[in-house]
Amino acid sequence: MGFPEAEARLFHGVWICMSCGARNRSAKGKPEKCRRCGSKRLRLKAKEQRK
């Protein structure tokens, strides 16, 4: 596993743009649009799978 503080920093409140792949950090909910390209298609960052 990892440290809970590190997991929260890496995955909590981070949204990935599905058009350009930019990371958008937002403390309160989903951002309206991507800060880089303006697209409204965002998804939460998924936890990486461990082997």
MOPAC internal coordinates of N, CA, C and O (Angstrom, degrees):
PM7 1SCF
backbone

  N    0.0000 0     0.00 0     0.00 0    0    0    0
  C    1.4454 1     0.00 0     0.00 0    1    0    0
  C    1.5328 1   109.16 1     0.00 0    2    1    0
  O    1.2310 1   121.25 1    11.93 1    3    2    1
  N    1.3043 1   115.21 1  -168.07 1    3    2    1
  C    1.4572 1   120.34 1   178.21 1    5    3    2
  C    1.5039 1   110.21 1  -133.93 1    6    5    3
  O    1.2310 1   121.46 1     1.69 1    7    6    5
  N    1.3021 1   114.81 1  -178.31 1    7    6    5
  C    1.4501 1   119.62 1   176.87 1    9    7    6
  C    1.5155 1   109.52 1   -76.61 1   10    9    7
  O    1.2310 1   119.40 1   -42.75 1   11   10    9
  N    1.3313 1   118.75 1   137.25 1   11   10    9
  C    1.4720 1   120.56 1  -179.57 1   13   11   10
  C    1.5232 1   112.46 1   -61.22 1   14   13   11
  O    1.2310 1   120.36 1   146.39 1   15   14   13
  N    1.3471 1   116.92 1   -33.61 1   15   14   13
  C    1.4694 1   119.85 1   179.25 1   17   15   14
  C    1.5243 1   110.97 1   -65.75 1   18   17   15
  O    1.2310 1   120.73 1   138.45 1   19   18   17
  N    1.3180 1   116.22 1   -41.55 1   19   18   17
  C    1.4649 1   120.60 1   179.75 1   21   19   18
  C    1.5225 1   110.98 1   -68.88 1   22   21   19
  O    1.2310 1   119.91 1   139.18 1   23   22   21
  N    1.3203 1   117.78 1   -40.82 1   23   22   21
  C    1.4680 1   121.11 1   178.84 1   25   23   22
  C    1.5234 1   110.40 1   -61.74 1   26   25   23
  O    1.2310 1   120.43 1   137.50 1   27   26   25
  N    1.3361 1   116.79 1   -42.50 1   27   26   25
  C    1.4687 1   120.44 1   179.58 1   29   27   26
  C    1.5196 1   110.48 1   -64.33 1   30   29   27
  O    1.2310 1   120.16 1   139.93 1   31   30   29
  N    1.3182 1   117.29 1   -40.07 1   31   30   29
  C    1.4682 1   120.88 1  -179.10 1   33   31   30
  C    1.5258 1   111.36 1   -67.61 1   34   33   31
  O    1.2310 1   120.29 1   142.41 1   35   34   33
  N    1.3222 1   117.05 1   -37.59 1   35   34   33
  C    1.4675 1   120.57 1  -175.93 1   37   35   34
  C    1.5222 1   113.23 1   -80.34 1   38   37   35
  O    1.2310 1   119.80 1   146.54 1   39   38   37
  N    1.3439 1   118.00 1   -33.46 1   39   38   37
  C    1.4598 1   119.55 1  -169.74 1   41   39   38
  C    1.5194 1   115.14 1  -117.01 1   42   41   39
  O    1.2310 1   119.40 1   157.01 1   43   42   41
  N    1.3266 1   118.75 1   -22.99 1   43   42   41
  C    1.4672 1   120.12 1  -174.26 1   45   43   42
  C    1.5271 1   110.94 1   -81.80 1   46   45   43
  O    1.2310 1   120.36 1   -58.07 1   47   46   45
  N    1.3200 1   116.92 1   121.93 1   47   46   45
  C    1.4656 1   120.93 1   176.82 1   49   47   46
  C    1.5127 1   114.42 1    77.52 1   50   49   47
  O    1.2310 1   119.71 1  -161.71 1   51   50   49
  N    1.3218 1   118.15 1    18.29 1   51   50   49
  C    1.4640 1   121.30 1   179.16 1   53   51   50
  C    1.5195 1   108.56 1  -107.72 1   54   53   51
  O    1.2310 1   120.58 1   -57.06 1   55   54   53
  N    1.3174 1   116.50 1   122.94 1   55   54   53
  C    1.4564 1   123.16 1  -179.02 1   57   55   54
  C    1.5188 1   108.23 1  -114.40 1   58   57   55
  O    1.2310 1   120.63 1   -42.57 1   59   58   57
  N    1.3326 1   116.39 1   137.43 1   59   58   57
  C    1.4628 1   122.91 1  -178.93 1   61   59   58
  C    1.5276 1   108.56 1  -106.99 1   62   61   59
  O    1.2310 1   120.75 1   -48.89 1   63   62   61
  N    1.3250 1   116.18 1   131.11 1   63   62   61
  C    1.4590 1   120.87 1   176.93 1   65   63   62
  C    1.5212 1   108.49 1   -75.21 1   66   65   63
  O    1.2310 1   120.57 1   -46.81 1   67   66   65
  N    1.3256 1   116.51 1   133.19 1   67   66   65
  C    1.4525 1   120.18 1  -178.84 1   69   67   66
  C    1.5239 1   112.10 1   -83.92 1   70   69   67
  O    1.2310 1   119.80 1   173.32 1   71   70   69
  N    1.3318 1   117.99 1    -6.68 1   71   70   69
  C    1.4615 1   120.76 1   177.16 1   73   71   70
  C    1.5252 1   111.69 1   -94.36 1   74   73   71
  O    1.2310 1   120.46 1   129.67 1   75   74   73
  N    1.3434 1   116.72 1   -50.33 1   75   74   73
  C    1.4675 1   119.48 1  -174.31 1   77   75   74
  C    1.5268 1   113.45 1  -112.43 1   78   77   75
  O    1.2310 1   119.89 1   166.99 1   79   78   77
  N    1.3410 1   117.82 1   -13.01 1   79   78   77
  C    1.4647 1   120.57 1   177.41 1   81   79   78
  C    1.5153 1   114.86 1    84.60 1   82   81   79
  O    1.2310 1   119.65 1  -171.98 1   83   82   81
  N    1.3259 1   118.27 1     8.02 1   83   82   81
  C    1.4579 1   120.76 1  -179.39 1   85   83   82
  C    1.5177 1   110.52 1   -70.56 1   86   85   83
  O    1.2310 1   121.19 1   -31.86 1   87   86   85
  N    1.3499 1   115.33 1   148.14 1   87   86   85
  C    1.4529 1   120.81 1   175.73 1   89   87   86
  C    1.5212 1   108.44 1   -91.18 1   90   89   87
  O    1.2310 1   120.80 1   -52.34 1   91   90   89
  N    1.3163 1   116.07 1   127.66 1   91   90   89
  C    1.4488 1   122.54 1   177.68 1   93   91   90
  C    1.5105 1   107.75 1  -116.97 1   94   93   91
  O    1.2310 1   120.33 1   -62.62 1   95   94   93
  N    1.3329 1   116.98 1   117.38 1   95   94   93
  C    1.4589 1   120.82 1  -179.33 1   97   95   94
  C    1.5242 1   108.66 1   -95.42 1   98   97   95
  O    1.2310 1   120.93 1   -48.83 1   99   98   97
  N    1.3330 1   115.82 1   131.17 1   99   98   97
  C    1.4522 1   121.33 1  -179.96 1  101   99   98
  C    1.5186 1   109.24 1  -141.83 1  102  101   99
  O    1.2310 1   120.57 1   -56.12 1  103  102  101
  N    1.3298 1   116.51 1   123.88 1  103  102  101
  C    1.4566 1   120.85 1  -177.84 1  105  103  102
  C    1.5241 1   111.51 1   -75.11 1  106  105  103
  O    1.2310 1   120.24 1   148.61 1  107  106  105
  N    1.3269 1   117.15 1   -31.39 1  107  106  105
  C    1.4644 1   119.37 1  -174.94 1  109  107  106
  C    1.5192 1   111.05 1  -122.55 1  110  109  107
  O    1.2310 1   120.72 1   -91.16 1  111  110  109
  N    1.3091 1   116.22 1    88.84 1  111  110  109
  C    1.4531 1   121.51 1   174.12 1  113  111  110
  C    1.5234 1   114.38 1    77.61 1  114  113  111
  O    1.2310 1   122.08 1     9.86 1  115  114  113
  N    1.3264 1   113.63 1  -170.14 1  115  114  113
  C    1.4636 1   121.51 1  -175.69 1  117  115  114
  C    1.5363 1   110.73 1   -79.62 1  118  117  115
  O    1.2310 1   119.84 1   -48.05 1  119  118  117
  N    1.3418 1   117.91 1   131.95 1  119  118  117
  C    1.4621 1   119.75 1   175.13 1  121  119  118
  C    1.5276 1   110.81 1   -65.55 1  122  121  119
  O    1.2310 1   120.09 1   -24.30 1  123  122  121
  N    1.3041 1   117.44 1   155.70 1  123  122  121
  C    1.4660 1   120.64 1  -179.37 1  125  123  122
  C    1.5156 1   111.96 1   -70.72 1  126  125  123
  O    1.2310 1   120.57 1   140.33 1  127  126  125
  N    1.3483 1   116.52 1   -39.67 1  127  126  125
  C    1.4627 1   119.96 1  -179.06 1  129  127  126
  C    1.5160 1   110.06 1  -152.09 1  130  129  127
  O    1.2310 1   121.30 1   -13.93 1  131  130  129
  N    1.3161 1   115.12 1   166.07 1  131  130  129
  C    1.4594 1   122.39 1   179.84 1  133  131  130
  C    1.5296 1   109.55 1   -69.20 1  134  133  131
  O    1.2310 1   120.83 1   -42.31 1  135  134  133
  N    1.3228 1   116.02 1   137.69 1  135  134  133
  C    1.4613 1   120.03 1  -179.80 1  137  135  134
  C    1.5323 1   111.81 1   -75.13 1  138  137  135
  O    1.2310 1   120.32 1   163.57 1  139  138  137
  N    1.3260 1   117.00 1   -16.43 1  139  138  137
  C    1.4587 1   120.55 1  -176.70 1  141  139  138
  C    1.5230 1   113.18 1   -95.96 1  142  141  139
  O    1.2310 1   120.53 1   131.67 1  143  142  141
  N    1.3454 1   116.58 1   -48.33 1  143  142  141
  C    1.4651 1   119.07 1  -174.77 1  145  143  142
  C    1.5210 1   113.80 1  -115.39 1  146  145  143
  O    1.2310 1   119.96 1   167.05 1  147  146  145
  N    1.3472 1   117.68 1   -12.95 1  147  146  145
  C    1.4557 1   120.65 1   178.35 1  149  147  146
  C    1.5183 1   114.87 1    87.08 1  150  149  147
  O    1.2310 1   119.89 1  -176.82 1  151  150  149
  N    1.3183 1   117.82 1     3.18 1  151  150  149
  C    1.4609 1   121.22 1   179.70 1  153  151  150
  C    1.5253 1   110.39 1   -69.10 1  154  153  151
  O    1.2310 1   120.76 1   -30.39 1  155  154  153
  N    1.3275 1   116.16 1   149.61 1  155  154  153
  C    1.4671 1   120.90 1   177.70 1  157  155  154
  C    1.5178 1   112.07 1   -97.89 1  158  157  155
  O    1.2310 1   119.87 1  -178.17 1  159  158  157
  N    1.3268 1   117.85 1     1.83 1  159  158  157
  C    1.4656 1   122.03 1  -178.65 1  161  159  158
  C    1.5325 1   109.05 1   -90.40 1  162  161  159
  O    1.2310 1   120.67 1   -82.08 1  163  162  161
  N    1.3396 1   116.32 1    97.92 1  163  162  161
  C    1.4553 1   122.42 1  -179.23 1  165  163  162
  C    1.5225 1   109.87 1  -124.42 1  166  165  163
  O    1.2310 1   120.93 1   -29.10 1  167  166  165
  N    1.3189 1   115.83 1   150.90 1  167  166  165
  C    1.4634 1   121.39 1   176.04 1  169  167  166
  C    1.5221 1   107.85 1  -137.07 1  170  169  167
  O    1.2310 1   120.61 1   -24.14 1  171  170  169
  N    1.3284 1   116.44 1   155.86 1  171  170  169
  C    1.4550 1   120.42 1   176.16 1  173  171  170
  C    1.5217 1   109.82 1   -69.19 1  174  173  171
  O    1.2310 1   120.77 1   -31.83 1  175  174  173
  N    1.3223 1   116.14 1   148.17 1  175  174  173
  C    1.4553 1   119.74 1   175.89 1  177  175  174
  C    1.5198 1   108.89 1   -69.39 1  178  177  175
  O    1.2310 1   120.52 1   -49.96 1  179  178  177
  N    1.3226 1   116.61 1   130.04 1  179  178  177
  C    1.4656 1   122.40 1  -178.01 1  181  179  178
  C    1.5217 1   108.96 1   -85.57 1  182  181  179
  O    1.2310 1   121.13 1   -34.49 1  183  182  181
  N    1.3274 1   115.45 1   145.51 1  183  182  181
  C    1.4675 1   119.55 1   174.14 1  185  183  182
  C    1.5130 1   109.15 1   -66.56 1  186  185  183
  O    1.2310 1   121.11 1   -37.63 1  187  186  185
  N    1.3159 1   115.47 1   142.37 1  187  186  185
  C    1.4579 1   119.78 1   179.02 1  189  187  186
  C    1.5134 1   110.04 1   -73.16 1  190  189  187
  O    1.2310 1   120.32 1   -38.48 1  191  190  189
  N    1.3090 1   117.00 1   141.52 1  191  190  189
  C    1.4565 1   120.85 1   178.56 1  193  191  190
  C    1.5162 1   109.57 1   -77.14 1  194  193  191
  O    1.2310 1   120.96 1   -41.75 1  195  194  193
  N    1.3112 1   115.77 1   138.25 1  195  194  193
  C    1.4618 1   120.47 1   178.70 1  197  195  194
  C    1.5107 1   109.54 1  -104.39 1  198  197  195
  O    1.2310 1   120.60 1   -34.61 1  199  198  197
  N    1.3177 1   116.46 1   145.39 1  199  198  197
  C    1.4638 1   121.54 1  -179.34 1  201  199  198
  C    1.5100 1   110.63 1   -91.31 1  202  201  199
  O    1.2310 1   120.10 1   180.00 1  203  202  201

